[in-house]
Amino acid sequence: EVKGRVFVASSSEQPDFEVVVPNLRNSQMFNGRQEVRLVEPMVRVVPKRNNIGNTRSMNMVVYAKRLEVVGGSK
């Protein structure tokens, strides 16, 4: 597991996913919703199995080296 700050994000293609940014101690503050650019993103799809009913799902986690704010509060 990568240690870092976790953000919940959404886009028109994917409603909810996590963005993990390692070593984000000295980053800028985020207030409310912001439009950001991901620097050096990497996507990992994690399959999950639910023991109740033997259903399966996929979680998408995005890792980024850095976030840059490109828009104002939404």
CHARMM internal coordinates of N, CA and C (Angstrom, degrees):
IC EDIT
DIST 1 N 1 CA 1.4475
DIST 1 CA 1 C 1.5243
ANGL 1 N 1 CA 1 C 109.39
DIST 1 C 2 N 1.3167
ANGL 1 CA 1 C 2 N 116.27
DIHE 1 N 1 CA 1 C 2 N 134.71
DIST 2 N 2 CA 1.4581
ANGL 1 C 2 N 2 CA 122.02
DIHE 1 CA 1 C 2 N 2 CA -179.65
DIST 2 CA 2 C 1.5189
ANGL 2 N 2 CA 2 C 109.07
DIHE 1 C 2 N 2 CA 2 C -87.67
DIST 2 C 3 N 1.3354
ANGL 2 CA 2 C 3 N 116.92
DIHE 2 N 2 CA 2 C 3 N 127.96
DIST 3 N 3 CA 1.4583
ANGL 2 C 3 N 3 CA 120.32
DIHE 2 CA 2 C 3 N 3 CA 177.13
DIST 3 CA 3 C 1.5179
ANGL 3 N 3 CA 3 C 108.66
DIHE 2 C 3 N 3 CA 3 C -84.34
DIST 3 C 4 N 1.3156
ANGL 3 CA 3 C 4 N 115.75
DIHE 3 N 3 CA 3 C 4 N 138.78
DIST 4 N 4 CA 1.4522
ANGL 3 C 4 N 4 CA 120.79
DIHE 3 CA 3 C 4 N 4 CA 179.33
DIST 4 CA 4 C 1.5092
ANGL 4 N 4 CA 4 C 109.95
DIHE 3 C 4 N 4 CA 4 C 168.64
DIST 4 C 5 N 1.3019
ANGL 4 CA 4 C 5 N 115.74
DIHE 4 N 4 CA 4 C 5 N -174.45
DIST 5 N 5 CA 1.4565
ANGL 4 C 5 N 5 CA 121.03
DIHE 4 CA 4 C 5 N 5 CA 179.59
DIST 5 CA 5 C 1.5203
ANGL 5 N 5 CA 5 C 109.13
DIHE 4 C 5 N 5 CA 5 C -87.46
DIST 5 C 6 N 1.3389
ANGL 5 CA 5 C 6 N 116.68
DIHE 5 N 5 CA 5 C 6 N 136.35
DIST 6 N 6 CA 1.4628
ANGL 5 C 6 N 6 CA 122.50
DIHE 5 CA 5 C 6 N 6 CA -177.03
DIST 6 CA 6 C 1.5186
ANGL 6 N 6 CA 6 C 108.92
DIHE 5 C 6 N 6 CA 6 C -110.92
DIST 6 C 7 N 1.3324
ANGL 6 CA 6 C 7 N 116.11
DIHE 6 N 6 CA 6 C 7 N 129.65
DIST 7 N 7 CA 1.4551
ANGL 6 C 7 N 7 CA 123.03
DIHE 6 CA 6 C 7 N 7 CA 176.79
DIST 7 CA 7 C 1.5174
ANGL 7 N 7 CA 7 C 108.77
DIHE 6 C 7 N 7 CA 7 C -116.92
DIST 7 C 8 N 1.3121
ANGL 7 CA 7 C 8 N 117.57
DIHE 7 N 7 CA 7 C 8 N 144.15
DIST 8 N 8 CA 1.4611
ANGL 7 C 8 N 8 CA 121.69
DIHE 7 CA 7 C 8 N 8 CA 172.08
DIST 8 CA 8 C 1.5184
ANGL 8 N 8 CA 8 C 106.66
DIHE 7 C 8 N 8 CA 8 C -93.83
DIST 8 C 9 N 1.3211
ANGL 8 CA 8 C 9 N 116.71
DIHE 8 N 8 CA 8 C 9 N 130.11
DIST 9 N 9 CA 1.4621
ANGL 8 C 9 N 9 CA 121.25
DIHE 8 CA 8 C 9 N 9 CA -175.16
DIST 9 CA 9 C 1.5160
ANGL 9 N 9 CA 9 C 110.32
DIHE 8 C 9 N 9 CA 9 C -130.96
DIST 9 C 10 N 1.3201
ANGL 9 CA 9 C 10 N 115.96
DIHE 9 N 9 CA 9 C 10 N 167.93
DIST 10 N 10 CA 1.4622
ANGL 9 C 10 N 10 CA 121.35
DIHE 9 CA 9 C 10 N 10 CA 174.24
DIST 10 CA 10 C 1.5178
ANGL 10 N 10 CA 10 C 108.64
DIHE 9 C 10 N 10 CA 10 C -150.40
DIST 10 C 11 N 1.3227
ANGL 10 CA 10 C 11 N 114.87
DIHE 10 N 10 CA 10 C 11 N 156.32
DIST 11 N 11 CA 1.4618
ANGL 10 C 11 N 11 CA 121.40
DIHE 10 CA 10 C 11 N 11 CA 176.72
DIST 11 CA 11 C 1.5150
ANGL 11 N 11 CA 11 C 107.89
DIHE 10 C 11 N 11 CA 11 C -145.05
DIST 11 C 12 N 1.3202
ANGL 11 CA 11 C 12 N 116.49
DIHE 11 N 11 CA 11 C 12 N 175.15
DIST 12 N 12 CA 1.4642
ANGL 11 C 12 N 12 CA 119.05
DIHE 11 CA 11 C 12 N 12 CA 179.59
DIST 12 CA 12 C 1.5249
ANGL 12 N 12 CA 12 C 111.31
DIHE 11 C 12 N 12 CA 12 C -67.47
DIST 12 C 13 N 1.3305
ANGL 12 CA 12 C 13 N 117.95
DIHE 12 N 12 CA 12 C 13 N -28.73
DIST 13 N 13 CA 1.4668
ANGL 12 C 13 N 13 CA 121.45
DIHE 12 CA 12 C 13 N 13 CA -179.57
DIST 13 CA 13 C 1.5234
ANGL 13 N 13 CA 13 C 112.89
DIHE 12 C 13 N 13 CA 13 C -84.89
DIST 13 C 14 N 1.3180
ANGL 13 CA 13 C 14 N 117.51
DIHE 13 N 13 CA 13 C 14 N -31.80
DIST 14 N 14 CA 1.4669
ANGL 13 C 14 N 14 CA 121.98
DIHE 13 CA 13 C 14 N 14 CA -175.76
DIST 14 CA 14 C 1.5219
ANGL 14 N 14 CA 14 C 108.52
DIHE 13 C 14 N 14 CA 14 C -135.44
DIST 14 C 15 N 1.3562
ANGL 14 CA 14 C 15 N 118.18
DIHE 14 N 14 CA 14 C 15 N 114.42
DIST 15 N 15 CA 1.4569
ANGL 14 C 15 N 15 CA 119.92
DIHE 14 CA 14 C 15 N 15 CA -173.13
DIST 15 CA 15 C 1.5267
ANGL 15 N 15 CA 15 C 115.49
DIHE 14 C 15 N 15 CA 15 C -63.04
DIST 15 C 16 N 1.3083
ANGL 15 CA 15 C 16 N 119.63
DIHE 15 N 15 CA 15 C 16 N -46.83
DIST 16 N 16 CA 1.4682
ANGL 15 C 16 N 16 CA 121.19
DIHE 15 CA 15 C 16 N 16 CA -177.01
DIST 16 CA 16 C 1.5185
ANGL 16 N 16 CA 16 C 109.83
DIHE 15 C 16 N 16 CA 16 C -139.65
DIST 16 C 17 N 1.3097
ANGL 16 CA 16 C 17 N 115.81
DIHE 16 N 16 CA 16 C 17 N 129.46
DIST 17 N 17 CA 1.4549
ANGL 16 C 17 N 17 CA 120.56
DIHE 16 CA 16 C 17 N 17 CA 173.82
DIST 17 CA 17 C 1.5221
ANGL 17 N 17 CA 17 C 108.27
DIHE 16 C 17 N 17 CA 17 C -155.66
DIST 17 C 18 N 1.3270
ANGL 17 CA 17 C 18 N 115.79
DIHE 17 N 17 CA 17 C 18 N 166.37
DIST 18 N 18 CA 1.4571
ANGL 17 C 18 N 18 CA 120.85
DIHE 17 CA 17 C 18 N 18 CA -179.95
DIST 18 CA 18 C 1.5161
ANGL 18 N 18 CA 18 C 109.79
DIHE 17 C 18 N 18 CA 18 C -101.64
DIST 18 C 19 N 1.3270
ANGL 18 CA 18 C 19 N 115.96
DIHE 18 N 18 CA 18 C 19 N 143.85
DIST 19 N 19 CA 1.4572
ANGL 18 C 19 N 19 CA 122.34
DIHE 18 CA 18 C 19 N 19 CA 171.44
DIST 19 CA 19 C 1.5230
ANGL 19 N 19 CA 19 C 106.22
DIHE 18 C 19 N 19 CA 19 C -115.26
DIST 19 C 20 N 1.3230
ANGL 19 CA 19 C 20 N 116.33
DIHE 19 N 19 CA 19 C 20 N 122.23
DIST 20 N 20 CA 1.4581
ANGL 19 C 20 N 20 CA 121.90
DIHE 19 CA 19 C 20 N 20 CA -179.90
DIST 20 CA 20 C 1.5238
ANGL 20 N 20 CA 20 C 107.92
DIHE 19 C 20 N 20 CA 20 C -106.80
DIST 20 C 21 N 1.3356
ANGL 20 CA 20 C 21 N 116.45
DIHE 20 N 20 CA 20 C 21 N 123.10
DIST 21 N 21 CA 1.4631
ANGL 20 C 21 N 21 CA 121.42
DIHE 20 CA 20 C 21 N 21 CA 178.76
DIST 21 CA 21 C 1.5242
ANGL 21 N 21 CA 21 C 107.79
DIHE 20 C 21 N 21 CA 21 C -118.95
DIST 21 C 22 N 1.3458
ANGL 21 CA 21 C 22 N 117.55
DIHE 21 N 21 CA 21 C 22 N 109.85
DIST 22 N 22 CA 1.4597
ANGL 21 C 22 N 22 CA 119.59
DIHE 21 CA 21 C 22 N 22 CA -178.17
DIST 22 CA 22 C 1.5245
ANGL 22 N 22 CA 22 C 111.66
DIHE 21 C 22 N 22 CA 22 C -71.86
DIST 22 C 23 N 1.3182
ANGL 22 CA 22 C 23 N 115.60
DIHE 22 N 22 CA 22 C 23 N 153.16
DIST 23 N 23 CA 1.4702
ANGL 22 C 23 N 23 CA 122.48
DIHE 22 CA 22 C 23 N 23 CA 173.62
DIST 23 CA 23 C 1.5226
ANGL 23 N 23 CA 23 C 112.61
DIHE 22 C 23 N 23 CA 23 C 54.14
DIST 23 C 24 N 1.3232
ANGL 23 CA 23 C 24 N 116.56
DIHE 23 N 23 CA 23 C 24 N 53.16
DIST 24 N 24 CA 1.4637
ANGL 23 C 24 N 24 CA 121.06
DIHE 23 CA 23 C 24 N 24 CA -174.69
DIST 24 CA 24 C 1.5238
ANGL 24 N 24 CA 24 C 111.69
DIHE 23 C 24 N 24 CA 24 C -104.43
DIST 24 C 25 N 1.3018
ANGL 24 CA 24 C 25 N 118.11
DIHE 24 N 24 CA 24 C 25 N 30.71
DIST 25 N 25 CA 1.4656
ANGL 24 C 25 N 25 CA 120.39
DIHE 24 CA 24 C 25 N 25 CA -176.84
DIST 25 CA 25 C 1.5203
ANGL 25 N 25 CA 25 C 113.11
DIHE 24 C 25 N 25 CA 25 C -64.92
DIST 25 C 26 N 1.3046
ANGL 25 CA 25 C 26 N 118.44
DIHE 25 N 25 CA 25 C 26 N -41.95
DIST 26 N 26 CA 1.4598
ANGL 25 C 26 N 26 CA 121.60
DIHE 25 CA 25 C 26 N 26 CA -173.48
DIST 26 CA 26 C 1.5249
ANGL 26 N 26 CA 26 C 112.37
DIHE 25 C 26 N 26 CA 26 C -102.67
DIST 26 C 27 N 1.3107
ANGL 26 CA 26 C 27 N 117.01
DIHE 26 N 26 CA 26 C 27 N 33.57
DIST 27 N 27 CA 1.4622
ANGL 26 C 27 N 27 CA 120.42
DIHE 26 CA 26 C 27 N 27 CA -177.25
DIST 27 CA 27 C 1.5208
ANGL 27 N 27 CA 27 C 110.90
DIHE 26 C 27 N 27 CA 27 C -88.40
DIST 27 C 28 N 1.3195
ANGL 27 CA 27 C 28 N 114.83
DIHE 27 N 27 CA 27 C 28 N 169.34
DIST 28 N 28 CA 1.4612
ANGL 27 C 28 N 28 CA 120.56
DIHE 27 CA 27 C 28 N 28 CA 175.36
DIST 28 CA 28 C 1.5209
ANGL 28 N 28 CA 28 C 110.11
DIHE 27 C 28 N 28 CA 28 C -68.78
DIST 28 C 29 N 1.3187
ANGL 28 CA 28 C 29 N 115.92
DIHE 28 N 28 CA 28 C 29 N 157.75
DIST 29 N 29 CA 1.4623
ANGL 28 C 29 N 29 CA 121.71
DIHE 28 CA 28 C 29 N 29 CA 179.62
DIST 29 CA 29 C 1.5245
ANGL 29 N 29 CA 29 C 109.90
DIHE 28 C 29 N 29 CA 29 C -82.11
DIST 29 C 30 N 1.3281
ANGL 29 CA 29 C 30 N 116.19
DIHE 29 N 29 CA 29 C 30 N 147.83
DIST 30 N 30 CA 1.4571
ANGL 29 C 30 N 30 CA 122.82
DIHE 29 CA 29 C 30 N 30 CA 175.80
DIST 30 CA 30 C 1.5128
ANGL 30 N 30 CA 30 C 108.04
DIHE 29 C 30 N 30 CA 30 C -116.15
DIST 30 C 31 N 1.3216
ANGL 30 CA 30 C 31 N 117.18
DIHE 30 N 30 CA 30 C 31 N 121.31
DIST 31 N 31 CA 1.4616
ANGL 30 C 31 N 31 CA 122.19
DIHE 30 CA 30 C 31 N 31 CA 176.47
DIST 31 CA 31 C 1.5175
ANGL 31 N 31 CA 31 C 108.54
DIHE 30 C 31 N 31 CA 31 C -114.35
DIST 31 C 32 N 1.3336
ANGL 31 CA 31 C 32 N 116.76
DIHE 31 N 31 CA 31 C 32 N 117.89
DIST 32 N 32 CA 1.4648
ANGL 31 C 32 N 32 CA 120.10
DIHE 31 CA 31 C 32 N 32 CA -179.95
DIST 32 CA 32 C 1.5162
ANGL 32 N 32 CA 32 C 111.41
DIHE 31 C 32 N 32 CA 32 C 73.13
DIST 32 C 33 N 1.3206
ANGL 32 CA 32 C 33 N 115.12
DIHE 32 N 32 CA 32 C 33 N -154.99
DIST 33 N 33 CA 1.4656
ANGL 32 C 33 N 33 CA 121.18
DIHE 32 CA 32 C 33 N 33 CA -178.78
DIST 33 CA 33 C 1.5206
ANGL 33 N 33 CA 33 C 109.64
DIHE 32 C 33 N 33 CA 33 C -89.25
DIST 33 C 34 N 1.3178
ANGL 33 CA 33 C 34 N 116.49
DIHE 33 N 33 CA 33 C 34 N 134.18
DIST 34 N 34 CA 1.4590
ANGL 33 C 34 N 34 CA 122.53
DIHE 33 CA 33 C 34 N 34 CA -179.52
DIST 34 CA 34 C 1.5229
ANGL 34 N 34 CA 34 C 109.37
DIHE 33 C 34 N 34 CA 34 C -130.88
DIST 34 C 35 N 1.3129
ANGL 34 CA 34 C 35 N 115.99
DIHE 34 N 34 CA 34 C 35 N 147.40
DIST 35 N 35 CA 1.4573
ANGL 34 C 35 N 35 CA 120.47
DIHE 34 CA 34 C 35 N 35 CA 170.27
DIST 35 CA 35 C 1.5189
ANGL 35 N 35 CA 35 C 106.60
DIHE 34 C 35 N 35 CA 35 C -89.19
DIST 35 C 36 N 1.3317
ANGL 35 CA 35 C 36 N 116.42
DIHE 35 N 35 CA 35 C 36 N 126.96
DIST 36 N 36 CA 1.4615
ANGL 35 C 36 N 36 CA 120.19
DIHE 35 CA 35 C 36 N 36 CA -175.81
DIST 36 CA 36 C 1.5198
ANGL 36 N 36 CA 36 C 110.74
DIHE 35 C 36 N 36 CA 36 C -128.08
DIST 36 C 37 N 1.3108
ANGL 36 CA 36 C 37 N 114.98
DIHE 36 N 36 CA 36 C 37 N 158.83
DIST 37 N 37 CA 1.4629
ANGL 36 C 37 N 37 CA 122.88
DIHE 36 CA 36 C 37 N 37 CA 172.54
DIST 37 CA 37 C 1.5235
ANGL 37 N 37 CA 37 C 106.07
DIHE 36 C 37 N 37 CA 37 C -108.96
DIST 37 C 38 N 1.3291
ANGL 37 CA 37 C 38 N 116.74
DIHE 37 N 37 CA 37 C 38 N 133.15
DIST 38 N 38 CA 1.4635
ANGL 37 C 38 N 38 CA 121.63
DIHE 37 CA 37 C 38 N 38 CA 178.24
DIST 38 CA 38 C 1.5216
ANGL 38 N 38 CA 38 C 109.01
DIHE 37 C 38 N 38 CA 38 C -90.96
DIST 38 C 39 N 1.3155
ANGL 38 CA 38 C 39 N 117.26
DIHE 38 N 38 CA 38 C 39 N 127.43
DIST 39 N 39 CA 1.4566
ANGL 38 C 39 N 39 CA 122.40
DIHE 38 CA 38 C 39 N 39 CA 177.92
DIST 39 CA 39 C 1.5237
ANGL 39 N 39 CA 39 C 108.07
DIHE 38 C 39 N 39 CA 39 C -97.65
DIST 39 C 40 N 1.3196
ANGL 39 CA 39 C 40 N 116.27
DIHE 39 N 39 CA 39 C 40 N 123.88
DIST 40 N 40 CA 1.4656
ANGL 39 C 40 N 40 CA 124.33
DIHE 39 CA 39 C 40 N 40 CA -178.08
DIST 40 CA 40 C 1.5283
ANGL 40 N 40 CA 40 C 111.96
DIHE 39 C 40 N 40 CA 40 C 53.86
DIST 40 C 41 N 1.3437
ANGL 40 CA 40 C 41 N 117.12
DIHE 40 N 40 CA 40 C 41 N 59.66
DIST 41 N 41 CA 1.4666
ANGL 40 C 41 N 41 CA 119.23
DIHE 40 CA 40 C 41 N 41 CA 179.60
DIST 41 CA 41 C 1.5248
ANGL 41 N 41 CA 41 C 112.35
DIHE 40 C 41 N 41 CA 41 C -76.13
DIST 41 C 42 N 1.3288
ANGL 41 CA 41 C 42 N 114.85
DIHE 41 N 41 CA 41 C 42 N 152.64
DIST 42 N 42 CA 1.4560
ANGL 41 C 42 N 42 CA 122.27
DIHE 41 CA 41 C 42 N 42 CA 173.96
DIST 42 CA 42 C 1.5274
ANGL 42 N 42 CA 42 C 106.83
DIHE 41 C 42 N 42 CA 42 C -141.48
DIST 42 C 43 N 1.3129
ANGL 42 CA 42 C 43 N 116.96
DIHE 42 N 42 CA 42 C 43 N 130.48
DIST 43 N 43 CA 1.4674
ANGL 42 C 43 N 43 CA 121.39
DIHE 42 CA 42 C 43 N 43 CA -177.93
DIST 43 CA 43 C 1.5184
ANGL 43 N 43 CA 43 C 109.30
DIHE 42 C 43 N 43 CA 43 C -103.00
DIST 43 C 44 N 1.3319
ANGL 43 CA 43 C 44 N 115.30
DIHE 43 N 43 CA 43 C 44 N 137.49
DIST 44 N 44 CA 1.4601
ANGL 43 C 44 N 44 CA 120.80
DIHE 43 CA 43 C 44 N 44 CA 174.33
DIST 44 CA 44 C 1.5178
ANGL 44 N 44 CA 44 C 108.30
DIHE 43 C 44 N 44 CA 44 C -128.23
DIST 44 C 45 N 1.3131
ANGL 44 CA 44 C 45 N 116.79
DIHE 44 N 44 CA 44 C 45 N 126.23
DIST 45 N 45 CA 1.4595
ANGL 44 C 45 N 45 CA 122.20
DIHE 44 CA 44 C 45 N 45 CA 176.62
DIST 45 CA 45 C 1.5205
ANGL 45 N 45 CA 45 C 107.61
DIHE 44 C 45 N 45 CA 45 C -97.24
DIST 45 C 46 N 1.3378
ANGL 45 CA 45 C 46 N 115.50
DIHE 45 N 45 CA 45 C 46 N 126.16
DIST 46 N 46 CA 1.4574
ANGL 45 C 46 N 46 CA 121.41
DIHE 45 CA 45 C 46 N 46 CA -176.09
DIST 46 CA 46 C 1.5264
ANGL 46 N 46 CA 46 C 108.83
DIHE 45 C 46 N 46 CA 46 C -114.61
DIST 46 C 47 N 1.3453
ANGL 46 CA 46 C 47 N 117.78
DIHE 46 N 46 CA 46 C 47 N 111.21
DIST 47 N 47 CA 1.4650
ANGL 46 C 47 N 47 CA 119.06
DIHE 46 CA 46 C 47 N 47 CA 177.33
DIST 47 CA 47 C 1.5212
ANGL 47 N 47 CA 47 C 110.56
DIHE 46 C 47 N 47 CA 47 C -73.47
DIST 47 C 48 N 1.3176
ANGL 47 CA 47 C 48 N 116.12
DIHE 47 N 47 CA 47 C 48 N 141.69
DIST 48 N 48 CA 1.4685
ANGL 47 C 48 N 48 CA 121.53
DIHE 47 CA 47 C 48 N 48 CA 178.54
DIST 48 CA 48 C 1.5170
ANGL 48 N 48 CA 48 C 108.53
DIHE 47 C 48 N 48 CA 48 C -128.33
DIST 48 C 49 N 1.3133
ANGL 48 CA 48 C 49 N 115.54
DIHE 48 N 48 CA 48 C 49 N 143.90
DIST 49 N 49 CA 1.4620
ANGL 48 C 49 N 49 CA 121.01
DIHE 48 CA 48 C 49 N 49 CA 178.56
DIST 49 CA 49 C 1.5109
ANGL 49 N 49 CA 49 C 108.37
DIHE 48 C 49 N 49 CA 49 C -115.73
DIST 49 C 50 N 1.3136
ANGL 49 CA 49 C 50 N 116.12
DIHE 49 N 49 CA 49 C 50 N 128.44
DIST 50 N 50 CA 1.4548
ANGL 49 C 50 N 50 CA 122.23
DIHE 49 CA 49 C 50 N 50 CA 177.48
DIST 50 CA 50 C 1.5219
ANGL 50 N 50 CA 50 C 107.69
DIHE 49 C 50 N 50 CA 50 C -95.46
DIST 50 C 51 N 1.3225
ANGL 50 CA 50 C 51 N 117.12
DIHE 50 N 50 CA 50 C 51 N 120.36
DIST 51 N 51 CA 1.4652
ANGL 50 C 51 N 51 CA 120.54
DIHE 50 CA 50 C 51 N 51 CA -178.11
DIST 51 CA 51 C 1.5195
ANGL 51 N 51 CA 51 C 112.84
DIHE 50 C 51 N 51 CA 51 C -67.76
DIST 51 C 52 N 1.3155
ANGL 51 CA 51 C 52 N 117.79
DIHE 51 N 51 CA 51 C 52 N -21.15
DIST 52 N 52 CA 1.4625
ANGL 51 C 52 N 52 CA 120.56
DIHE 51 CA 51 C 52 N 52 CA 178.48
DIST 52 CA 52 C 1.5213
ANGL 52 N 52 CA 52 C 107.55
DIHE 51 C 52 N 52 CA 52 C -85.79
DIST 52 C 53 N 1.2952
ANGL 52 CA 52 C 53 N 116.85
DIHE 52 N 52 CA 52 C 53 N 109.25
DIST 53 N 53 CA 1.4556
ANGL 52 C 53 N 53 CA 121.21
DIHE 52 CA 52 C 53 N 53 CA 179.23
DIST 53 CA 53 C 1.5106
ANGL 53 N 53 CA 53 C 114.32
DIHE 52 C 53 N 53 CA 53 C 82.41
DIST 53 C 54 N 1.3334
ANGL 53 CA 53 C 54 N 117.51
DIHE 53 N 53 CA 53 C 54 N 4.82
DIST 54 N 54 CA 1.4688
ANGL 53 C 54 N 54 CA 122.04
DIHE 53 CA 53 C 54 N 54 CA 178.52
DIST 54 CA 54 C 1.5231
ANGL 54 N 54 CA 54 C 113.34
DIHE 53 C 54 N 54 CA 54 C 51.37
DIST 54 C 55 N 1.3198
ANGL 54 CA 54 C 55 N 117.65
DIHE 54 N 54 CA 54 C 55 N 38.75
DIST 55 N 55 CA 1.4600
ANGL 54 C 55 N 55 CA 120.45
DIHE 54 CA 54 C 55 N 55 CA 176.72
DIST 55 CA 55 C 1.5227
ANGL 55 N 55 CA 55 C 109.57
DIHE 54 C 55 N 55 CA 55 C -88.68
DIST 55 C 56 N 1.3041
ANGL 55 CA 55 C 56 N 115.44
DIHE 55 N 55 CA 55 C 56 N 157.93
DIST 56 N 56 CA 1.4629
ANGL 55 C 56 N 56 CA 121.11
DIHE 55 CA 55 C 56 N 56 CA 179.48
DIST 56 CA 56 C 1.5170
ANGL 56 N 56 CA 56 C 109.53
DIHE 55 C 56 N 56 CA 56 C -126.14
DIST 56 C 57 N 1.2987
ANGL 56 CA 56 C 57 N 115.17
DIHE 56 N 56 CA 56 C 57 N 149.41
DIST 57 N 57 CA 1.4620
ANGL 56 C 57 N 57 CA 120.22
DIHE 56 CA 56 C 57 N 57 CA 176.67
DIST 57 CA 57 C 1.5226
ANGL 57 N 57 CA 57 C 108.45
DIHE 56 C 57 N 57 CA 57 C -142.84
DIST 57 C 58 N 1.3177
ANGL 57 CA 57 C 58 N 115.81
DIHE 57 N 57 CA 57 C 58 N 168.57
DIST 58 N 58 CA 1.4590
ANGL 57 C 58 N 58 CA 121.46
DIHE 57 CA 57 C 58 N 58 CA 179.31
DIST 58 CA 58 C 1.5136
ANGL 58 N 58 CA 58 C 108.62
DIHE 57 C 58 N 58 CA 58 C -124.95
DIST 58 C 59 N 1.3104
ANGL 58 CA 58 C 59 N 116.84
DIHE 58 N 58 CA 58 C 59 N 133.15
DIST 59 N 59 CA 1.4573
ANGL 58 C 59 N 59 CA 122.15
DIHE 58 CA 58 C 59 N 59 CA 173.80
DIST 59 CA 59 C 1.5164
ANGL 59 N 59 CA 59 C 108.37
DIHE 58 C 59 N 59 CA 59 C -108.35
DIST 59 C 60 N 1.3283
ANGL 59 CA 59 C 60 N 116.25
DIHE 59 N 59 CA 59 C 60 N 139.57
DIST 60 N 60 CA 1.4490
ANGL 59 C 60 N 60 CA 120.96
DIHE 59 CA 59 C 60 N 60 CA 177.40
DIST 60 CA 60 C 1.5240
ANGL 60 N 60 CA 60 C 108.85
DIHE 59 C 60 N 60 CA 60 C -106.64
DIST 60 C 61 N 1.3270
ANGL 60 CA 60 C 61 N 116.51
DIHE 60 N 60 CA 60 C 61 N 126.07
DIST 61 N 61 CA 1.4587
ANGL 60 C 61 N 61 CA 121.85
DIHE 60 CA 60 C 61 N 61 CA 176.98
DIST 61 CA 61 C 1.5228
ANGL 61 N 61 CA 61 C 107.43
DIHE 60 C 61 N 61 CA 61 C -120.75
DIST 61 C 62 N 1.3288
ANGL 61 CA 61 C 62 N 116.14
DIHE 61 N 61 CA 61 C 62 N 131.20
DIST 62 N 62 CA 1.4586
ANGL 61 C 62 N 62 CA 121.78
DIHE 61 CA 61 C 62 N 62 CA 179.10
DIST 62 CA 62 C 1.5220
ANGL 62 N 62 CA 62 C 108.15
DIHE 61 C 62 N 62 CA 62 C -108.50
DIST 62 C 63 N 1.3175
ANGL 62 CA 62 C 63 N 115.96
DIHE 62 N 62 CA 62 C 63 N 128.31
DIST 63 N 63 CA 1.4606
ANGL 62 C 63 N 63 CA 121.54
DIHE 62 CA 62 C 63 N 63 CA 174.62
DIST 63 CA 63 C 1.5260
ANGL 63 N 63 CA 63 C 107.07
DIHE 62 C 63 N 63 CA 63 C -105.37
DIST 63 C 64 N 1.3234
ANGL 63 CA 63 C 64 N 117.13
DIHE 63 N 63 CA 63 C 64 N 136.51
DIST 64 N 64 CA 1.4599
ANGL 63 C 64 N 64 CA 120.98
DIHE 63 CA 63 C 64 N 64 CA 179.23
DIST 64 CA 64 C 1.5196
ANGL 64 N 64 CA 64 C 109.14
DIHE 63 C 64 N 64 CA 64 C -135.97
DIST 64 C 65 N 1.3242
ANGL 64 CA 64 C 65 N 115.53
DIHE 64 N 64 CA 64 C 65 N 144.97
DIST 65 N 65 CA 1.4640
ANGL 64 C 65 N 65 CA 119.78
DIHE 64 CA 64 C 65 N 65 CA 178.08
DIST 65 CA 65 C 1.5201
ANGL 65 N 65 CA 65 C 110.86
DIHE 64 C 65 N 65 CA 65 C -70.47
DIST 65 C 66 N 1.3413
ANGL 65 CA 65 C 66 N 116.04
DIHE 65 N 65 CA 65 C 66 N -34.42
DIST 66 N 66 CA 1.4616
ANGL 65 C 66 N 66 CA 120.05
DIHE 65 CA 65 C 66 N 66 CA -177.55
DIST 66 CA 66 C 1.5213
ANGL 66 N 66 CA 66 C 109.32
DIHE 65 C 66 N 66 CA 66 C -159.44
DIST 66 C 67 N 1.3327
ANGL 66 CA 66 C 67 N 116.73
DIHE 66 N 66 CA 66 C 67 N 153.30
DIST 67 N 67 CA 1.4640
ANGL 66 C 67 N 67 CA 123.08
DIHE 66 CA 66 C 67 N 67 CA 172.57
DIST 67 CA 67 C 1.5179
ANGL 67 N 67 CA 67 C 108.64
DIHE 66 C 67 N 67 CA 67 C -110.47
DIST 67 C 68 N 1.3410
ANGL 67 CA 67 C 68 N 116.54
DIHE 67 N 67 CA 67 C 68 N 138.24
DIST 68 N 68 CA 1.4621
ANGL 67 C 68 N 68 CA 121.20
DIHE 67 CA 67 C 68 N 68 CA 174.40
DIST 68 CA 68 C 1.5168
ANGL 68 N 68 CA 68 C 107.99
DIHE 67 C 68 N 68 CA 68 C -123.32
DIST 68 C 69 N 1.3176
ANGL 68 CA 68 C 69 N 117.53
DIHE 68 N 68 CA 68 C 69 N 127.79
DIST 69 N 69 CA 1.4646
ANGL 68 C 69 N 69 CA 121.59
DIHE 68 CA 68 C 69 N 69 CA 178.79
DIST 69 CA 69 C 1.5243
ANGL 69 N 69 CA 69 C 108.42
DIHE 68 C 69 N 69 CA 69 C -75.23
DIST 69 C 70 N 1.3507
ANGL 69 CA 69 C 70 N 116.72
DIHE 69 N 69 CA 69 C 70 N 127.97
DIST 70 N 70 CA 1.4672
ANGL 69 C 70 N 70 CA 120.71
DIHE 69 CA 69 C 70 N 70 CA 179.00
DIST 70 CA 70 C 1.5156
ANGL 70 N 70 CA 70 C 112.28
DIHE 69 C 70 N 70 CA 70 C -115.99
DIST 70 C 71 N 1.3319
ANGL 70 CA 70 C 71 N 118.43
DIHE 70 N 70 CA 70 C 71 N -11.90
DIST 71 N 71 CA 1.4618
ANGL 70 C 71 N 71 CA 121.35
DIHE 70 CA 70 C 71 N 71 CA -179.46
DIST 71 CA 71 C 1.5096
ANGL 71 N 71 CA 71 C 110.47
DIHE 70 C 71 N 71 CA 71 C -136.30
DIST 71 C 72 N 1.3247
ANGL 71 CA 71 C 72 N 115.97
DIHE 71 N 71 CA 71 C 72 N 172.43
DIST 72 N 72 CA 1.4577
ANGL 71 C 72 N 72 CA 121.10
DIHE 71 CA 71 C 72 N 72 CA 179.15
DIST 72 CA 72 C 1.5069
ANGL 72 N 72 CA 72 C 111.88
DIHE 71 C 72 N 72 CA 72 C -86.03
DIST 72 C 73 N 1.3238
ANGL 72 CA 72 C 73 N 116.14
DIHE 72 N 72 CA 72 C 73 N -173.39
DIST 73 N 73 CA 1.4670
ANGL 72 C 73 N 73 CA 121.62
DIHE 72 CA 72 C 73 N 73 CA 179.06
DIST 73 CA 73 C 1.5061
ANGL 73 N 73 CA 73 C 110.37
DIHE 72 C 73 N 73 CA 73 C -63.47
DIST 73 C 74 N 1.3229
ANGL 73 CA 73 C 74 N 115.24
DIHE 73 N 73 CA 73 C 74 N 144.46
DIST 74 N 74 CA 1.4705
ANGL 73 C 74 N 74 CA 121.36
DIHE 73 CA 73 C 74 N 74 CA 179.56
DIST 74 CA 74 C 1.4976
ANGL 74 N 74 CA 74 C 109.97
DIHE 73 C 74 N 74 CA 74 C -110.59
END
COOR INIT
IC SEED 1 N 1 CA 1 C
IC BUILD
